[in-house]
Amino acid sequence: MLDALDGPPGLGAVIDTSRNGNGAPPDGAWCDPAGRKLGRPPTPSTGEAGIDAYLWVKPPGESDGCEGAPGAFTPSYAYDLAR
């Protein structure tokens, strides 16, 4: 993606890994998608050129609004991500 942007030299990316440990949802769902797992832990040491950091944009278990109230911690969702 960075190559396609043809941005200035040194342009990097930060990747949200809070729910990508099982790849993208097959149905394209974005609201508390089922079957997600925790991805790589947050770190600025990615070992990948152009990737400046991995981070968790949302704390694991925080709902988008489908599994619980938006922004609310939902224990069952957190458990599913951790399994």
N, C-alpha and C positions, 0 to 999 in steps of 0.2 A: 504494500500500500504506500509506503514511504517513497518508493521509486516512482510510482504512478503520480504522486503529487508533484514531483519534480521541484521540490522546495529548495530553499537555500542550503548550502553545505552545512552539515552539523545539525540539521533538523532531526529531532528524535521523537519518540513516542512514549507514552505511559500507558500501560495495559491494565485494565481492570480485571483482576483474576478472582474476584470474590465469588463468582458463580460459574466460571468457565471450565471447571475441572472435568467436565464430562462432554465437552464440545458444545456446539450450538444446538438449541432445541430444534428437532426435526420439523416442527410445525411453525417455526419462526416466532413463537410466543415470546413476549417480553415481560409480561406482568407475572412475577413469581413463577417462572417456567418450571414445570415438573422435570424431574430427572437430573437436575443440576447438582454438581458437587463443588466443594471448595477447590479452587485452583492453587497455583503457587502462592506461597506466603509473600507478603509485602517485602520488597527489597530494592535497593538501588543497584545491587550487584547482579545483573541479569546474565552477563556473559554473552549477550547478543548485540551485535552492532546495530545502532539505531534505536534500540529499546533502552530508554533511560531508567525505567523503573517498572516494577510490578506493584500494584497496590490494590487494596480492597476499598472501592469507592463507598460501598455501603457495608456496615458491619454484618457479618453472617447472621441471617435470621431476621433482618429488618425487611419488612414487607413493602412491596410496591403498591399494595392496596387490594390485591386479589385474595391472598391468604389471610390477611388481617387488615387493620386500619393502616393507611399509608404512613410509613415511617415507624410503625410500632414493631417491637420485637415480638416475633411469633415463634414460640418454642418448638412447635412441630416442624416448622420450616427450617429452623436452625439445625434440628436433629437430622432432617433429610439431607441437608447440605454436608453434614459431618459424617454421615454413614458411608 
